[in-house]
Amino acid sequence: MEITITHQEEKTVFNFQVKNPDQLTSKEVSKICKEMNVKIIFVNGRIYKDYPLK
């Protein structure tokens, strides 16, 4: 399923393919955050943070 996220400051629109837009995987969150150059995303009423792997 495709989701669309708009960058809050830059107003740039991004489209991403995800399995379930109501529950993103950590891999999907990392990919999205990296591509958008952000640490936190807000999708369907939920906040997701990109945690670096140790």
PyRosetta script that sets phi, psi and omega in degrees:
from pyrosetta import init, pose_from_sequence

init()
pose = pose_from_sequence("MEITITHQEEKTVFNFQVKNPDQLTSKEVSKICKEMNVKIIFVNGRIYKDYPLK")
pose.set_psi(1, 144.4)
pose.set_omega(1, -179.4)
pose.set_phi(2, -97.2)
pose.set_psi(2, 137.8)
pose.set_omega(2, 173.2)
pose.set_phi(3, -119.3)
pose.set_psi(3, 153.9)
pose.set_omega(3, 177.4)
pose.set_phi(4, -120.3)
pose.set_psi(4, 128.8)
pose.set_omega(4, 179.4)
pose.set_phi(5, -125.1)
pose.set_psi(5, 132.5)
pose.set_omega(5, 176.5)
pose.set_phi(6, -104.0)
pose.set_psi(6, 126.9)
pose.set_omega(6, 178.1)
pose.set_phi(7, -63.9)
pose.set_psi(7, 128.2)
pose.set_omega(7, -173.0)
pose.set_phi(8, -61.4)
pose.set_psi(8, -41.7)
pose.set_omega(8, -176.2)
pose.set_phi(9, -89.4)
pose.set_psi(9, -45.1)
pose.set_omega(9, -174.4)
pose.set_phi(10, -85.2)
pose.set_psi(10, -16.4)
pose.set_omega(10, -178.4)
pose.set_phi(11, 63.3)
pose.set_psi(11, 19.2)
pose.set_omega(11, 176.1)
pose.set_phi(12, -76.6)
pose.set_psi(12, 138.8)
pose.set_omega(12, -178.4)
pose.set_phi(13, -101.3)
pose.set_psi(13, 131.4)
pose.set_omega(13, 179.5)
pose.set_phi(14, -121.6)
pose.set_psi(14, 142.5)
pose.set_omega(14, 175.3)
pose.set_phi(15, -118.5)
pose.set_psi(15, 135.9)
pose.set_omega(15, -178.6)
pose.set_phi(16, -136.4)
pose.set_psi(16, 146.8)
pose.set_omega(16, 173.6)
pose.set_phi(17, -93.9)
pose.set_psi(17, 125.5)
pose.set_omega(17, 178.4)
pose.set_phi(18, -134.9)
pose.set_psi(18, 159.1)
pose.set_omega(18, 179.1)
pose.set_phi(19, -71.9)
pose.set_psi(19, -50.5)
pose.set_omega(19, -177.3)
pose.set_phi(20, -137.2)
pose.set_psi(20, 109.2)
pose.set_omega(20, -177.4)
pose.set_phi(21, -66.0)
pose.set_psi(21, -15.4)
pose.set_omega(21, 178.7)
pose.set_phi(22, -88.6)
pose.set_psi(22, -8.6)
pose.set_omega(22, 179.7)
pose.set_phi(23, -154.6)
pose.set_psi(23, 87.7)
pose.set_omega(23, -177.9)
pose.set_phi(24, -74.4)
pose.set_psi(24, 147.2)
pose.set_omega(24, 175.5)
pose.set_phi(25, -82.2)
pose.set_psi(25, 161.9)
pose.set_omega(25, 179.2)
pose.set_phi(26, -63.5)
pose.set_psi(26, -32.6)
pose.set_omega(26, 177.5)
pose.set_phi(27, -66.5)
pose.set_psi(27, -42.3)
pose.set_omega(27, 178.2)
pose.set_phi(28, -65.0)
pose.set_psi(28, -42.5)
pose.set_omega(28, 179.6)
pose.set_phi(29, -61.6)
pose.set_psi(29, -45.2)
pose.set_omega(29, 179.1)
pose.set_phi(30, -59.9)
pose.set_psi(30, -45.9)
pose.set_omega(30, -179.3)
pose.set_phi(31, -62.3)
pose.set_psi(31, -45.7)
pose.set_omega(31, -179.0)
pose.set_phi(32, -63.7)
pose.set_psi(32, -48.3)
pose.set_omega(32, -178.7)
pose.set_phi(33, -61.2)
pose.set_psi(33, -41.7)
pose.set_omega(33, 179.8)
pose.set_phi(34, -63.1)
pose.set_psi(34, -45.8)
pose.set_omega(34, -178.2)
pose.set_phi(35, -66.6)
pose.set_psi(35, -35.2)
pose.set_omega(35, -179.6)
pose.set_phi(36, -86.7)
pose.set_psi(36, -9.3)
pose.set_omega(36, -177.4)
pose.set_phi(37, 60.8)
pose.set_psi(37, 49.1)
pose.set_omega(37, 178.2)
pose.set_phi(38, -134.8)
pose.set_psi(38, 169.2)
pose.set_omega(38, 178.4)
pose.set_phi(39, -106.9)
pose.set_psi(39, -21.9)
pose.set_omega(39, -176.3)
pose.set_phi(40, -134.6)
pose.set_psi(40, 140.0)
pose.set_omega(40, 174.5)
pose.set_phi(41, -129.2)
pose.set_psi(41, 153.8)
pose.set_omega(41, 179.9)
pose.set_phi(42, -120.9)
pose.set_psi(42, 112.7)
pose.set_omega(42, -175.6)
pose.set_phi(43, -131.7)
pose.set_psi(43, 124.9)
pose.set_omega(43, 177.5)
pose.set_phi(44, 49.4)
pose.set_psi(44, 44.7)
pose.set_omega(44, 175.9)
pose.set_phi(45, 80.4)
pose.set_psi(45, 6.6)
pose.set_omega(45, -179.7)
pose.set_phi(46, -120.6)
pose.set_psi(46, 143.8)
pose.set_omega(46, 177.1)
pose.set_phi(47, -99.2)
pose.set_psi(47, 132.5)
pose.set_omega(47, 177.8)
pose.set_phi(48, -123.8)
pose.set_psi(48, 134.4)
pose.set_omega(48, 177.9)
pose.set_phi(49, -112.7)
pose.set_psi(49, 142.5)
pose.set_omega(49, 177.9)
pose.set_phi(50, -88.6)
pose.set_psi(50, 109.6)
pose.set_omega(50, 178.1)
pose.set_phi(51, -98.9)
pose.set_psi(51, 126.9)
pose.set_omega(51, 178.6)
pose.set_phi(52, -67.3)
pose.set_psi(52, 141.8)
pose.set_omega(52, 177.6)
pose.set_phi(53, -75.0)
pose.set_psi(53, 143.4)
pose.set_omega(53, 179.7)
pose.set_phi(54, -100.4)
pose.dump_pdb("model.pdb")
